[in-house]
Amino acid sequence: MRDAAVTGARYRRVDGSALTITAIVCAYNEARYLPACLFSLLTQTRPPDEILVVNNASTDETATAASVVPGVQVIEEPQTGLVIAREAARRRATGDLLVYMDADCRAPIFWLERLERRFRQPSSLVGATGPYRFYDWDRTGRGLIRLYDLAVAPPTHFLIHQVLKMGAILYGGNFAVRRDALARIGGFDATIEFHGEDTNLGRRLTAVGRIELCPDCWVWTSARRYRAMGKRRVFGLYVRNFWSELLGHRPADRQHLDVRG
């Protein structure tokens, strides 16, 4: 782990020691996208103290693509599943903040600096999340997501998190969480395969602290799921599983189309 003075970490824990960050990328057959993701982490204005890549039973060159990037530690997780991979990383991570980003994402250079700034002590904040911007989608798709980020997500988050205290909006490919808060809720729920996993985490974290929706902590990502399945179908899946997990504590859909690899 890098010395905090070298990485430029400025914010402190209650005991006065430097706040440390572990950046985590879970990858299944992501050799095509992974290098750009990892190098975007290396060029941050506030570099991560630790970078973990979970090679989740890939059959392509994902492990090699990760291992050749300086400073990256590769964790082999033979059991497939996004949430299983996230939990494997949680158990290995040493940072105070665990920052999760999907393998097809690319972080602007200020991403970690802005996320870290949200976790100043003392604070009840246990998690922070930011939206997506798409580098390979049409104008209509980008406009619809931008409309959601500005007009739908903030009031929904305010209602369910701050008023009803029953959950939170959480972007599954772009979030930071305190490691000790994740431990308090028993880590990730590995019984969930994919749909609703972000809502599940937001709901369970709400019981132990506050989650902040951060418009300025956005990342670039791919629209490959929307292109493979169509906008209407993907939007429907996300809405259905958000509310079913939030109200019934279980996602409506147990299977999903894997658009990776």
Secondary structure, DSSP 8 states (H G I E B T S, - for coil): ---HHHHT---B-TTS-B--EEEEEEESS-TTTHHHHHHHHHT-SS--SEEEEEE-S-SSSHHHHHHTSTTEEEEE--S--HHHHHHHHHHH---SEEEEE-TT-B--TTHHHHHHHTT-SS--EEEEE--EEESS--HHHHHHHHHIIIIIHHHHHIIIIIIS-S-----TTEEEEEHHHHHHTTS--TT--STTHHHHHHHHHHTTSEEEE-TTS-EEE--HHHHHH-HHHHHHHHHHHHHHHHHHSS-S---------
